[in-house]
């Protein structure tokens, strides 16, 4: 054995104890009566016995006095007597041969242990125990019992039940029979401890420390204080409904598969050491709340508790996440450096950008995130830097996050009808004053691609289809000459209160919006304006159809009652005055792109079309009357541009 | 079941006493003997000799390695009670006679008293430690 260590000490104590036990037992046998020294003796009556490992556990009732001194009538079970769990070693149990209803005297030194979540105290170190025989009958019974073996239930202990040593909140009372004075005041925590955030241990300010000290098992008690840099939604596969209560998030029951796809509210947080972490909170039931969360939570401090580590990801594996982190680097205030004293902080100029990030998630059933909504915005918070589109288009790098405020002119959904509307990719054509006011060098309108991974709230979707809107694009991605909205990009209808804006208010557009004119540089999937002369009409593709004058429904049916009338399913009414819409492809000769054949699909209520409907109405439609007509500035979407044959196919559009 | 809660409480008491006084009082040592029986003294000896190492991988996965008296290295899991020593297989798994073997008890005591050695390894190395045990038994 190691010299001077705990093992050696226990050996000595154990030897002493063993001698004391054998001495005491010997004394009991030879004296054959109850020892007169009554102080510290525990008198118990056994109610039930079972075994766990080699320990015998006896559920007992503590008696005030020895039943030998009471009359048989008095020696009934008094329900008010306290219950104890008395543990005996295998050796003591063999010696006692206890059975239910037996009365045992337990002599000091015994130990009492109070468990955290249980009311029943546990008595240990019960070596000096003796069974008390009440009467002659008992003695005879005892002899008989000694021969027959009693079956004792044995509990098998699960290996999964490990011991947690790190609850810093427990204050227990330990009584030893030698020392009648309790060593610590009894607390009121014993009757079921609730996980109350205020009772948790001191708040830490390092994410890394917490992660490293707790490992993948998950945290429980420790709180970490962080700053919320960004709030956004990520699309998610499984769903769990949740609801918020004030500034706390609770997790409720999982949703069934029939519910619409859910999104998950996420926070990008940063601690005092500058380290980032993405916290995936529980799911939102309606995506409308994202704007509210951004407004209420971004820039505020919050305490995280009970997080589970989902993943440790690196720059190479999570480009999207790190492009967002890079946009927040370097920190705007000095951050702490681990290892140095609390007071010493380092300037941020030399710190390299983070190369890894922990993704955390909540454990269900508990309150985890407490945001100090009333508190001021943290100094560490970096609001999105709003830039003009002109500036963004001139960015040199790739995968850079950018935020801007722009007017959405036209929206084009991808044409895959098998994909639900809210998961479709779309193209938004946007502009701002920095683009509109330039004479040349920059395009007047820019296409912003919105991928399916960019979560849009219902509000935004409706606004985009309704009319021309000013939309704030937060943390869009610029790369390869394109602006795309991906995961972690948030589209908002209102400009956030805090954002570092550049110069003049870019949202003000003076005058009507102008598009670039069709020319040799026009590319497919863009918008432009054109003017020209009608040189031909593609009669084979021309058709017209009636639409409902109330709702615009283009799929009218014949009325079942009267097959000469039209019926609208959406309005559930007969359409008496349908609006005729026509689709026609015309070939134009455009001076701005004179080498190309320009084919424009025009349809309904268009400038060119007014002429044609009039003609149709009069039933004197003639192609000749259209040829040679001048077509004034049409706004079009470019479907395709081919060089062989040199052809541009466009479609007339209405700007929002 | 009662015993695990009792054992846990006892270990917590030891941790608390050690944190407050840098000592473990006699009655707690005797309590260890009472609950864990013959494993108590050998476990304390392992702690005295700083035989317990906490092995940690970057993912946060942890396991413990205990240098036995014979010089052999045993692996103890952190997520459940398991040890690769033969005594665990016999006393705990087969006979259900003990809650823990001396190595697992030594792990807990080392945690309580902060005497775990720390070792950081790569994911691959940790996996190899776990797989190596399988190969031996196979």
Interface residues (C-beta under 8 A of the other chain):
Chain A: X1 X2 X5 X6 X7 X8 X9 X10 X11 X13 X14 X17 X52 X53 X54 X55 X57 X85 X87 X89 X109 X111 X113 X114 X115 X116 X117 X118 X122 X124 X125 X154 X155 X156 X157 X158 X159 X160 X161 X162 X163 X164 X165 X167 X170 X172 X174 X176 X211 X212 X214 X215 X216 X217 X309 X312
Chain B: X1 X2 X3 X4 X5 X6 X7 X8 X9 X10 X11 X12 X13 X15 X16 X24 X26 X27 X29 X30 X31 X32 X33 X34 X35 X37 X40 X41 X42 X44 X45 X47 X48 X49 X56 X58 X59 X60 X61 X62 X78 X79 X80 X81 X82 X92 X96 X97 X98 X99 X108 X111 X112
